[in-house]
Amino acid sequence: MKTLKLSLIFALLLGIGTVFGQKSMFAYQNPIYIGIDEHGLRDCQVLKDGDWWYLTGTAYPHWSGAENNGNLNKGVPLYKSKNLKEWEFVKYIVERPDSMSWYYRRFWAPEIHKIKGKYYALFNCRNAAVGYDWQHMGYAVADHIEGPYKVVTVEKPLARGNDMTLFEDVDGQVYAFWHNVNSDGTFWMGSAKIDLEKGEFISEPVEAIKTGAVDYVTDAAGKIETIFQHGRNERKIKKYHEWDSAGFEGAYVIKREDTYYLFYSSWTLGYEIGYATSNNINGPWKKAENNPIYGARNKALCKQRGFDANQDPNNPFYAVGHNEVFIGPDGRFWLSCHGQSNRHKAPYLVIDPLDFDKKGNIIKTSPSYTVQTIKY
């Protein structure tokens, strides 16, 4: 019934646009879930190839706690759509191999990038049984977006790290961006030049940004307690001073005019997106003053950490992030990410336009949750 109701709304809006002589109109409502796995899809990346929109992301089970009775993540999923709103599952373009392979578990935050006529499917995996006890990065290559794909990093991963993305600069050089966790628990995000044919870095990693300021505090007895956060036990009580102090992930890079934009997400106060800019792909990078520019906050978490939830009380979302950027139906930059809400506990696709002011700053906004109509 919900599917039928949404379809009727979109058809009615399209008809209204035609009557009043609009050239084109696109209507949508977040979150978008028709045709997507009922358990949801995290870290959603939308891209267009030919006449189809494609979608990938982290398939269920998303976390270790859901990997029950051998129910492991099956690999890198691929969906396609004609309208960005109703999706159909294509297949797993990179499938989970045997248990002795380094890329046996998780398949977090996959992405697909078309570079020099080929398609690169990125994935981030682990397999503690063979010595890879945290996330490690790898990728596969194909001549068509739907495959078949051949894993380039089959023998070993590129490096330890997570949420790898690619960016091809105007000179044809390709850079990998990713994040890692330092020994003191802080996060580091940076890049290195990569040879995609050989599957290796050809420059030393360059740091781009770090997480925001943190203090470590004890309880009244002078002890450091253990708290549970973001799927793991933390050894210390932390006092966070910035929206991205707890950690970050989800690097994504675009270039607009003469400026590079490095997007990232943090779970400090819910799940939100910010960005940093640079005039050089190797930095230095400066975090935007109006961060975070998109996302949603968890009221209880904000209260616990001494921050203002500061969002529309009617907005059902409490976590929206890990974005990628695509060219939308109206020719503008759009965000694609996943969102969790009081209406849909499972993570589903969230999309919205991305706008800039005259100085090139990204205009701060919130995830839409009512029917949106884009005329162009």
C-alpha positions in Angstrom: 0.0 0.0 0.0 2.9 2.4 0.8 4.5 1.6 -2.5 1.3 2.3 -4.4 0.6 5.5 -2.5 4.1 6.9 -3.2 3.8 5.9 -6.9 0.5 7.8 -7.2 1.9 10.9 -5.5 4.9 10.9 -7.9 2.6 10.4 -10.9 0.3 13.2 -9.8 3.2 15.6 -9.3 4.6 14.7 -12.7 1.2 15.4 -14.3 0.9 18.8 -12.6 4.3 19.7 -14.0 3.3 18.8 -17.5 0.0 20.8 -17.3 1.8 24.0 -16.2 4.4 23.7 -18.9 7.4 22.7 -16.8 10.2 21.3 -18.9 11.1 18.6 -16.4 10.3 17.7 -12.8 11.7 15.2 -10.4 9.8 14.2 -7.2 11.1 12.1 -4.4 10.7 11.4 -0.7 13.4 10.2 1.8 14.2 7.6 2.7 14.1 5.7 -0.5 13.6 2.0 0.1 11.5 0.4 -2.7 13.3 -2.7 -4.0 16.2 -2.4 -1.5 16.9 -5.3 1.0 14.4 -5.1 3.9 17.3 -5.0 6.3 18.6 -1.9 4.6 21.7 -0.6 2.9 24.4 1.5 4.5 26.9 3.9 3.0 24.8 4.4 -0.2 26.6 5.5 -3.4 24.5 6.5 -6.4 26.0 6.9 -9.8 24.6 7.0 -13.4 25.9 4.9 -16.2 24.1 5.0 -19.6 20.4 5.0 -19.1 20.5 3.5 -15.6 21.1 4.8 -12.2 23.2 2.4 -10.1 23.5 2.0 -6.3 25.9 0.2 -4.1 26.6 0.2 -0.3 27.2 -2.0 2.7 24.9 -5.0 2.5 23.3 -6.7 5.5 24.6 -7.9 8.0 26.1 -4.5 8.6 27.8 -5.3 11.9 29.5 -8.2 13.6 26.6 -8.6 16.0 24.3 -9.5 13.1 26.6 -12.2 11.7 24.8 -15.1 13.4 25.0 -18.7 12.5 27.4 -18.1 9.6 25.3 -15.4 8.1 28.1 -13.2 6.7 28.0 -10.3 4.4 27.9 -11.8 0.8 30.0 -9.1 -0.9 29.5 -5.9 -2.9 25.8 -5.5 -3.9 24.6 -3.7 -7.0 21.2 -2.3 -7.7 19.8 -0.3 -10.7 16.9 2.0 -11.3 15.4 4.1 -14.1 14.1 6.8 -11.8 16.2 6.9 -8.6 13.2 5.8 -6.5 12.4 2.2 -7.4 15.4 -0.2 -7.4 16.0 -3.7 -8.5 18.9 -5.9 -7.3 21.3 -6.9 -10.0 23.9 -9.2 -8.2 26.9 -9.2 -5.9 29.6 -7.9 -8.3 32.3 -9.0 -5.8 31.4 -12.1 -3.9 32.8 -13.4 -0.6 35.6 -15.9 -1.4 36.8 -18.8 0.8 37.6 -18.4 4.4 41.4 -18.2 3.8 41.1 -15.0 1.8 41.9 -11.7 3.4 38.7 -10.1 2.1 36.4 -12.7 3.7 34.3 -10.5 6.0 32.4 -7.2 6.2 32.7 -5.6 2.7 32.1 -2.2 4.2 31.4 1.0 2.3 31.9 -0.2 -1.3 32.0 2.3 -4.1 32.2 2.1 -7.9 34.3 4.6 -9.9 34.7 4.8 -13.7 38.2 5.8 -14.5 39.8 5.7 -18.0 37.0 3.6 -19.4 37.1 0.9 -16.7 35.0 0.4 -13.6 36.6 -0.1 -10.2 34.6 -1.6 -7.4 36.2 -0.7 -4.0 35.7 -2.7 -0.8 37.0 -2.7 2.8 37.3 -6.1 4.4 38.8 -8.1 7.3 39.7 -11.7 8.2 41.3 -12.0 11.7 41.7 -15.7 11.1 44.5 -15.0 8.6 46.0 -12.0 10.3 43.8 -9.1 9.0 42.1 -8.1 12.2 40.9 -4.6 11.3 39.7 -3.1 8.0 41.9 -3.4 4.9 41.3 -2.0 1.5 41.0 -3.6 -1.9 39.3 -3.4 -5.3 38.2 -5.2 -8.4 38.0 -4.0 -12.0 35.6 -4.6 -14.9 34.9 -3.3 -18.4 31.2 -2.9 -17.7 29.5 -1.6 -14.5 27.6 -4.8 -14.1 30.8 -6.9 -14.5 32.2 -9.4 -14.5 34.8 -8.0 -12.1 38.3 -9.3 -11.4 39.8 -8.7 -8.0 43.1 -6.9 -8.4 44.2 -7.1 -4.8 43.4 -10.8 -4.5 46.7 -11.8 -2.9 46.9 -9.0 -0.3 45.2 -5.7 0.4 46.5 -2.3 -0.6 47.0 -1.3 3.1 45.3 -1.2 6.5 42.5 1.4 6.4 38.9 1.8 5.8 36.3 3.5 3.5 38.6 3.9 0.6 37.5 6.2 -2.2 39.1 7.3 -5.5 39.6 10.6 -7.2 41.0 11.2 -10.7 42.5 14.7 -11.0 42.6 16.8 -14.2 46.1 15.6 -15.0 45.0 11.9 -15.0 46.6 11.0 -11.7 44.5 8.9 -9.5 44.4 9.3 -5.7 43.0 7.0 -3.0 41.6 8.6 0.1 40.8 6.6 3.3 40.9 6.8 7.1 42.7 4.9 9.8 42.8 4.9 13.6 46.0 5.9 15.4 47.3 4.1 18.5 45.9 6.8 20.8 42.4 6.4 19.4 42.4 9.5 17.2 41.4 9.3 13.6 43.5 10.3 10.6 42.3 10.8 7.0 44.6 11.2 4.1 45.6 10.1 0.6 48.2 8.5 -1.7 48.7 8.3 -5.4 47.7 4.9 -6.7 48.6 2.7 -9.8 45.3 1.0 -10.5 46.7 -1.5 -12.9 49.4 -2.8 -10.5 47.3 -2.4 -7.4 49.8 -0.4 -5.3 50.4 3.0 -4.0 53.1 5.0 -5.8 53.5 7.8 -3.3 53.7 8.1 0.5 50.4 8.8 2.3 49.7 12.5 3.0 47.6 13.5 5.9 44.6 15.6 5.2 42.6 16.0 8.4 42.4 14.7 12.0 39.4 14.3 14.3 38.4 17.2 16.6 39.7 17.9 20.1 39.2 15.4 22.9 39.9 15.4 26.6 40.2 12.2 28.7 38.5 12.3 32.1 38.0 10.0 35.0 35.2 9.3 37.4 35.1 10.6 41.1 37.2 7.6 42.2 40.0 8.4 39.7 39.2 5.4 37.5 38.9 5.4 33.7 35.7 3.5 32.8 34.8 1.5 29.8 31.9 2.7 27.6 30.3 1.2 24.5 30.3 3.3 21.4 30.0 2.8 17.7 30.1 -0.9 17.9 33.1 -1.4 20.1 34.3 -0.9 23.7 36.2 2.4 24.4 38.9 2.2 27.0 38.5 5.8 28.2 35.8 8.3 29.0 36.1 11.1 26.5 35.0 14.7 26.6 34.3 15.8 23.0 34.7 19.4 22.0 33.7 19.3 18.4 31.1 17.6 16.2 33.8 15.3 14.7 35.8 14.5 17.9 34.6 10.9 18.4 35.9 9.8 15.0 35.2 10.1 11.3 34.9 8.0 8.1 33.5 8.0 4.6 35.9 10.1 2.6 34.7 11.3 -0.8 36.4 13.9 -3.0 35.1 16.2 -5.8 36.6 19.2 -7.6 34.4 22.3 -8.3 36.1 25.1 -10.2 39.5 25.5 -8.6 38.6 24.0 -5.2 38.8 20.4 -4.0 36.2 19.2 -1.5 36.9 16.4 0.9 33.7 15.1 2.5 33.6 13.0 5.7 31.1 11.8 8.3 31.2 11.6 12.1 29.1 9.7 14.6 29.9 12.0 17.6 26.4 13.4 18.0 24.3 11.1 15.8 25.6 10.8 12.2 26.5 14.0 10.2 28.5 15.1 7.2 31.2 17.8 7.0 33.8 18.8 4.5 37.3 20.3 4.1 38.7 22.3 1.2 42.0 22.8 -0.5 43.4 24.4 -3.6 45.8 21.4 -4.0 44.9 17.7 -4.0 47.7 17.1 -1.5 46.6 19.9 0.8 46.7 21.6 3.1 43.1 21.0 3.9 40.9 23.3 5.9 37.7 22.2 7.6 34.6 24.3 6.8 33.6 26.8 9.4 29.9 25.8 9.1 30.4 22.1 9.6 28.5 19.9 9.8 26.6 20.8 6.7 24.1 17.9 6.6 23.0 15.0 8.7 20.9 14.2 11.8 21.5 14.2 15.6 20.5 11.9 18.3 19.0 13.9 21.2 20.0 11.5 23.9 23.6 11.4 22.7 23.8 15.1 22.4 22.6 15.6 26.0 25.1 13.0 27.2 27.9 14.8 25.5 26.9 18.4 26.3 25.8 19.5 22.8 22.6 21.0 21.5 20.6 18.7 19.3 19.6 21.8 17.3 17.4 20.3 14.5 13.8 20.3 13.2 11.8 18.5 15.9 9.6 17.0 13.2 12.5 15.5 11.3 12.3 11.7 11.9 16.0 11.1 11.2 18.5 10.5 13.9 21.5 9.4 11.8 22.2 10.4 8.2 25.7 10.3 6.6 28.5 8.5 4.9 27.9 10.4 1.7 29.0 10.2 -1.9 28.3 12.9 -4.6 26.7 12.3 -7.9 25.3 14.5 -10.7 21.5 14.5 -10.2 18.7 14.6 -12.7 18.8 18.4 -12.8 22.6 18.5 -13.5 23.5 19.7 -10.0 25.7 18.0 -7.5 23.6 15.8 -5.2 24.4 13.9 -2.0 23.7 10.2 -1.6 24.0 8.6 1.8 22.1 6.4 4.2 19.7 7.5 6.8 18.0 5.9 9.9 14.8 7.3 11.3 12.0 6.7 13.7 10.0 5.6 10.8 12.6 3.2 9.3 15.0 1.7 11.8 16.9 0.0 8.9 19.3 2.3 7.0 18.0 3.3 3.6 19.0 5.6 0.7 18.8 9.4 1.3 19.4 11.9 -1.5 19.2 15.7 -1.7 20.7 18.5 -3.9 24.0 20.0 -2.8 24.2 23.8 -3.3 27.1 26.3 -3.0 27.2 30.1 -2.2 29.0 32.6 -4.3 32.3 32.0 -2.4 32.1 28.3 -3.1 31.0 27.3 0.4 28.5 24.5 0.7 25.2 25.7 2.0 24.2 24.0 5.2 20.9 22.1 5.0 19.0 19.2 6.6 17.9 15.8 5.1 14.5 16.3 3.5 11.7 14.0 4.7 8.6 15.2 2.9 7.9 15.0 -0.8 10.4 17.1 -2.7 9.8 18.4 -6.3 12.8 19.6 -8.3 11.9 21.6 -11.4 14.5 22.1 -14.1 
